[in-house]
Amino acid sequence: MTDVTGEETPQRPGPQGDISPEQVREHLRRRAIFLRELAEARELRRRVTPHRSRRARIHAQLRRRTFRLN
């Protein structure tokens, strides 16, 4: 591949190119931890959201009552 200047850009190694099996295992371990924490965060958000939506609904009702014209 050539650049605008005419110089060739170095080729990047593939996803498993120059990394050792230990690095692959470490990467997979970190990825598993990340995905586990992400799932926990999504579950927590799902459990917390009804409270937030209920609170937002109550506040919206209060705002409507406050600014109601007679």
URNORNOR-V214450 format. One record per helix or strand. SS is the DSSP state (H for helix, E for strand). FROM is the first residue (numbers start at 1). TO is the last residue. If there is no record, write none. Layout:
SS	FROM	TO
SS	FROM	TO
This chain:
E	2	2
E	8	8
H	21	66
